[in-house]
């Protein structure tokens, strides 16, 4: 094994970061990876608790190759700590930014639990939150400048251990990006690959929003060339209303900027900026803040 990897420092194999390339292997580490995030607006340090490419959902737009059904494997917390400490040291005190990040984007925007599956499925998710929050403090990364984020499908928020970890995230000044892509049983099954009642999504979204500042993260696109139907958008808005609009920070609405690695990829195509903005306006009329990333 390369000594730089075993010490937690990022390997030198990474190319220049690009918003269209979210390769989890760019830094040569197991749990830690950098991406240039179009939504965060700079370098996002990803924490991948699903290096086995396992997720309890199967979203049609997912960019993870070899995605399988399942949950996170056993996590080596010592290795996670070693990798993140080494990576932060090189980003903040070393030359990694200058070597691999374009001019104008050389800023750490967040540390995000994301990766190749549902991060809350890791049995030690709560411990991982504690660990990352501690390292943020060790490197003097203020919560308002470099927030700790959880990007989740929210399906496990009914579990006490997950809800407790989300509250700890809030204590660390963090926030949640909670995936909601549809508002009907058929829509959720088609887009997210799970049979789930919209009422269950709304309940978990409300639990999350009451425990930690929460943004809804929504991907919209053409399916077989057709834009989202009015009825589908209304059903989606119904889920947000059922969760309690007053509890939500807003909506992060985005399109398909990178190719899906799933079998359904050929059925997806991007909405135009104007089409996304039109959907955003319908959400704004409900009183929510909306950020759009085509």
N, C-alpha and C positions, 0 to 999 in steps of 0.2 A: 504493500500500500504506500502511496506517495506520502512523504512525511508531512507535507503541508496540509493534507487532508486529515491525517490522524491527529494533528495538533489543533484542528478546528479552523484553521485559516483556509480561505477559499483558494481553490486551485487556479492556475493561470490559463486554463484552457478556454475560459469564457470569451465569446466574441462581444462586439458592441451590443448592448441591450437595445431592444426594439419593441414597440408596443404590440407587434404582431408575433413576437417570438417569446412564449412563456415556458420554454424548455426548463423543466425542473432540475436538469442535470448540468446546467451551465457552470455552476460553481464547483461541481465535483463533490458535493456533500450529500449526506443521506436525508437530513431533515430540514436543512436551511437552503433557500434558493432566492436569488434576486430577480425581480421583474421590473420593467418600466411600465408602470400602470397608467393607462389613459384616464382612468377615473380618479386615482389618487393624485396624479399630476407630478410624478417623480419616481424615485426608486422605492419600491415596496419590498420589504424583506419578508419572504414567505416562510411559514413554518408548515412543513408537510408531514402530518401525522399519518398519512396513508401512502407510504412508499410502496405498498403492495398493489396500488391502483384499484383498491376496493372501495365501493360506495354502496350505500343502501338505496340510492336512486340511480336512474339512468337517463340523464337529461340529453335530449337529442342534439344540443349544441355543444356538448362537452368536448374539450380539446385534449382530453387524456387518452392516449393510445392504449389499447389493451385493457380498457375499463372492464372490471368484473364486479359482480354483486358480492357484497360482504361488508366487513367492518375493518377498522384499523387493526394492525397487528400489535403485538407487544412492543412497547416503546422503550428504548434505551435512553432514559432521562439524562444519564451522565454524558452520553454522546451528544445529545441535543444541547446540553449546556456548553460542552466543549466547542461544538461547531458554531453556536451562536456567539459565544464570547470571542472566538477567533475571527469570525466574519465581521462583527461590529468593530473590532480593533483595527482591521484592515480598511474598512469603510471610513472610519472616523480619523484614524491616525496614520493610515498607510496610503497607498497610491491606487487602490482598486477603482475608485470613482474615476480618476483621470484616465485609467487604462480602458475602461469598459462602458462608461456612461457618456452619452452625447453632451456637448456644451448646452447649458440652459436647463439641464435636467439633473444636475449633480446635487441632489438634496434627498435626504431620507424622509419619505412622506409617512410611512407607517411600518409597523410590524404586524403581519396578518396571518392568523391561523386560516389557511386555505389548503392548497395542494391538490392531491390526486383523489380525493374522496371526502366524505363527511368527517370533519375533524372531531366533532363531539362524540363520535363512535369509539374513540380511544378511551380505554378504561382509565387511563391516567390523565385525561384531559384537564381536570382541575389542577393536578400537580404541575402540568405543563404551563398552565396560565400563571401559577405562582412563580415558576422558574423564569419565564420570560419577563414577567413584571419586575422581578428582582434584578435581572440583567439590564433592563431599561434604566432602572434607578442607578445601578452601578456605573453606567456610562453617561449618566447625567442627561438622559433623553426625556425631556419634559412631556407630560401627557398632551398638552395643547399643541406642541410642535411635532411630536412623533407619537400619535395615538396607537394603542394596541387594539387591533380589530379582530373580530371573529366573523368569517364569511361562512354562512351555514344555510342548510336547507330547513333548519328549525324543527326537523321531525322528531328529535329526541328531547325537546324542551319540557316534555311531561315527566322526565326522569329527574328525581331530586338531585342526583349528583351533577347533572348538566346544569340545572337551574342554579345550583350553588356556585358552580364555576363561572357562570355568567354574572352572578352578583359580584364575585371576586374581580371579574373583568371591569365591572363598573367602579369598584373601589379603586382600581388602578387607573381610572380616568379613561377607560376604553369604551368601545362601542361595538355594536353588532350590525352587520349587513345581512339581512334575513331574506332569503330567496322566496319570492312569490311571482310566478309566471302566468298563472291562470286562476280562474275562479269557478270552474265547473269540474265535476268528476271526470268527464271525458277529456277536457283540456289538460288537466293535471296528469292524467294517464298518458296522453299523447306526447306531452312536452317533457314531463319529468319521469315517466316510466314507472309510476306507482299508482295504486288504487287508493285514493285518499279523498275523504269528504272535505269540501271547502270549509265547513264549520270547524273541523279539526285544525286546519291551517290557521284559521282566525284565532282559535283558542291559544295555540302555541305562540302566535305572533303577539297576542296580548300579554301572555306570560313573560315573553322576552322583553317587550317594551316596558313593562312595569319593573323589570329587574335591572335593565341597563339601557342607556340611550340606543335607540334602534332605528336604522334606516331600512326601508324595503328595497331590495335589489331585484330588478325586473328586466328580463330579456324578451324583446319582441322582434318578430321577423315575419317574412312571408313563408307560408307553408303551401307547397305545391303552387307557388306563384300568387297565392291569395293573401291579401293583408288581413290582419285580425278583424273579425266581424264585430260590429257594434255591440251585439249581444254578449260576446265574449269579453269585451272591454268593460261593459257594465257589470258582468259577473265578477270580474277581477276587482273592480272598485267596491263591489259589495263585500268582498273579503276584508279589504282595508277598513271599511266602515264598521264591520262586525267586530274587528279587533279594537276599534276606538281610534278614530283619526287624531284625537287630541293626545294620544300616547306616542304617536310616531314623529320622528324627526323629519321625515320626508321620503322621497322616492328617488333612487338612482336608476334611471331608465337608460338602457343601452341596447345596441343592436349587435349583429354578428359581424365582428371585425376580423376574426380569425377562423379558419376552416374547422368544422366539426370533424372529430375522428371517429364518429359513430356511424352505424349502418344507415341512419336516416339523413346523412349529410346532404345527399343530392336533392332532398325535398325542401331544404332551407335556402333562403336567399335574403339579402339585406333589405330592410326598409330604407327609403331615402331620409335625409335629414328632415325634410318638411313633413314626411309622414310620422316620424318619431315626435317631432314638435307638436303635431296635431294631437297625438295621444297624450303628450305631456300637458297640453292645455286642458284636456278633459280632467286630468288628475288635479291640476292646479285649481280648477273650479271647485274642488272639494275642500280647498283651503290648505293643501299640502305644498311644501317646497319640492320642486322637481329639478334634478340635474340630469341633463341629456348627454349621452356619449354615443354618437352614431357608430 
